[in-house]
Amino acid sequence: MALPTLLAPLDEDRRQLVAVLDPLAETSDPEVRADLAGELVRLSARYEDAKERALYPALRGREGTDAPLSRAEEGQAAVRSAMVEIRTRT
């Protein structure tokens, strides 16, 4: 699924995230899972940072973006919390 035009620069990062999530869901090998989890944390951090530093500021103040941005930032906080948990387990 392609991202909206505004998010097009993040498309490759999103593709890489999905490429890690699929094998992570399929393997039970602890060593492979740890490697994939580490990669997932790295990719997620880059993706979330790009949204926080570039996307959200570009949208802030535009009509109709307050509620979606608030939800997105709440989701981002949840992702970051999950990544901390993954990082501590690997």
C-alpha positions as a Markdown table, in Angstrom:
| # | Residue | x | y | z |
|---|---|---|---|---|
| 1 | Met | 0.0 | 0.0 | 0.0 |
| 2 | Ala | 1.5 | 3.3 | -1.1 |
| 3 | Leu | 1.6 | 6.2 | 1.4 |
| 4 | Pro | -0.1 | 9.6 | 0.7 |
| 5 | Thr | 2.1 | 12.0 | -1.3 |
| 6 | Leu | 3.1 | 13.9 | 1.8 |
| 7 | Leu | 4.5 | 10.7 | 3.3 |
| 8 | Ala | 6.2 | 9.4 | 0.1 |
| 9 | Pro | 9.7 | 10.1 | 1.4 |
| 10 | Leu | 8.9 | 7.6 | 4.2 |
| 11 | Asp | 7.8 | 4.9 | 1.9 |
| 12 | Glu | 11.1 | 3.1 | 1.8 |
| 13 | Asp | 11.5 | 3.2 | 5.5 |
| 14 | Arg | 8.0 | 1.7 | 5.9 |
| 15 | Arg | 8.8 | -1.0 | 3.3 |
| 16 | Gln | 11.9 | -1.9 | 5.4 |
| 17 | Leu | 9.8 | -2.1 | 8.6 |
| 18 | Val | 7.3 | -4.5 | 7.0 |
| 19 | Ala | 10.2 | -6.6 | 5.6 |
| 20 | Val | 11.4 | -7.1 | 9.2 |
| 21 | Leu | 8.0 | -7.6 | 10.8 |
| 22 | Asp | 7.0 | -10.5 | 8.5 |
| 23 | Pro | 10.0 | -12.8 | 9.3 |
| 24 | Leu | 9.8 | -11.7 | 13.0 |
| 25 | Ala | 6.2 | -13.0 | 13.1 |
| 26 | Glu | 7.2 | -16.3 | 11.4 |
| 27 | Thr | 10.3 | -17.4 | 13.3 |
| 28 | Ser | 10.7 | -18.9 | 16.7 |
| 29 | Asp | 14.5 | -19.1 | 16.7 |
| 30 | Pro | 15.5 | -16.8 | 19.6 |
| 31 | Glu | 18.8 | -15.7 | 18.0 |
| 32 | Val | 17.0 | -14.7 | 14.8 |
| 33 | Arg | 14.2 | -13.0 | 16.7 |
| 34 | Ala | 16.8 | -11.0 | 18.7 |
| 35 | Asp | 18.5 | -9.9 | 15.5 |
| 36 | Leu | 15.2 | -8.9 | 13.9 |
| 37 | Ala | 14.0 | -7.1 | 17.0 |
| 38 | Gly | 17.2 | -5.1 | 17.1 |
| 39 | Glu | 16.7 | -4.1 | 13.4 |
| 40 | Leu | 13.1 | -3.3 | 14.1 |
| 41 | Val | 14.0 | -0.9 | 16.9 |
| 42 | Arg | 16.6 | 0.8 | 14.7 |
| 43 | Leu | 14.2 | 1.2 | 11.7 |
| 44 | Ser | 11.3 | 2.3 | 13.9 |
| 45 | Ala | 13.5 | 4.9 | 15.6 |
| 46 | Arg | 14.5 | 6.4 | 12.3 |
| 47 | Tyr | 10.9 | 6.3 | 10.9 |
| 48 | Glu | 9.4 | 7.9 | 14.1 |
| 49 | Asp | 12.2 | 10.5 | 14.2 |
| 50 | Ala | 11.5 | 11.6 | 10.6 |
| 51 | Lys | 7.8 | 11.9 | 11.4 |
| 52 | Glu | 8.5 | 14.0 | 14.5 |
| 53 | Arg | 11.1 | 16.3 | 12.9 |
| 54 | Ala | 9.7 | 16.8 | 9.4 |
| 55 | Leu | 6.1 | 15.6 | 9.0 |
| 56 | Tyr | 4.4 | 16.8 | 12.2 |
| 57 | Pro | 5.9 | 20.3 | 12.0 |
| 58 | Ala | 4.9 | 20.6 | 8.4 |
| 59 | Leu | 1.3 | 19.7 | 9.3 |
| 60 | Arg | 1.0 | 21.7 | 12.5 |
| 61 | Gly | -1.2 | 24.7 | 12.2 |
| 62 | Arg | -2.9 | 23.6 | 9.1 |
| 63 | Glu | -6.7 | 23.5 | 9.2 |
| 64 | Gly | -8.1 | 20.1 | 10.3 |
| 65 | Thr | -4.8 | 18.6 | 11.5 |
| 66 | Asp | -5.0 | 19.1 | 15.3 |
| 67 | Ala | -7.0 | 16.0 | 16.1 |
| 68 | Pro | -5.1 | 13.7 | 13.6 |
| 69 | Leu | -1.8 | 15.0 | 14.8 |
| 70 | Ser | -2.8 | 14.4 | 18.4 |
| 71 | Arg | -3.7 | 10.8 | 17.6 |
| 72 | Ala | -0.5 | 10.3 | 15.6 |
| 73 | Glu | 1.6 | 11.6 | 18.5 |
| 74 | Glu | -0.2 | 9.4 | 21.0 |
| 75 | Gly | 0.5 | 6.4 | 18.6 |
| 76 | Gln | 4.1 | 7.5 | 18.3 |
| 77 | Ala | 4.4 | 7.5 | 22.1 |
| 78 | Ala | 3.0 | 3.9 | 22.2 |
| 79 | Val | 5.4 | 2.8 | 19.5 |
| 80 | Arg | 8.4 | 4.3 | 21.4 |
| 81 | Ser | 7.3 | 2.6 | 24.6 |
| 82 | Ala | 7.0 | -0.8 | 22.8 |
| 83 | Met | 10.5 | -0.2 | 21.2 |
| 84 | Val | 12.0 | 0.4 | 24.7 |
| 85 | Glu | 10.4 | -2.9 | 25.9 |
| 86 | Ile | 11.8 | -4.8 | 22.9 |
| 87 | Arg | 15.2 | -3.2 | 23.4 |
| 88 | Thr | 15.4 | -4.3 | 27.0 |
| 89 | Arg | 14.4 | -7.8 | 26.1 |
| 90 | Thr | 17.1 | -8.3 | 23.4 |
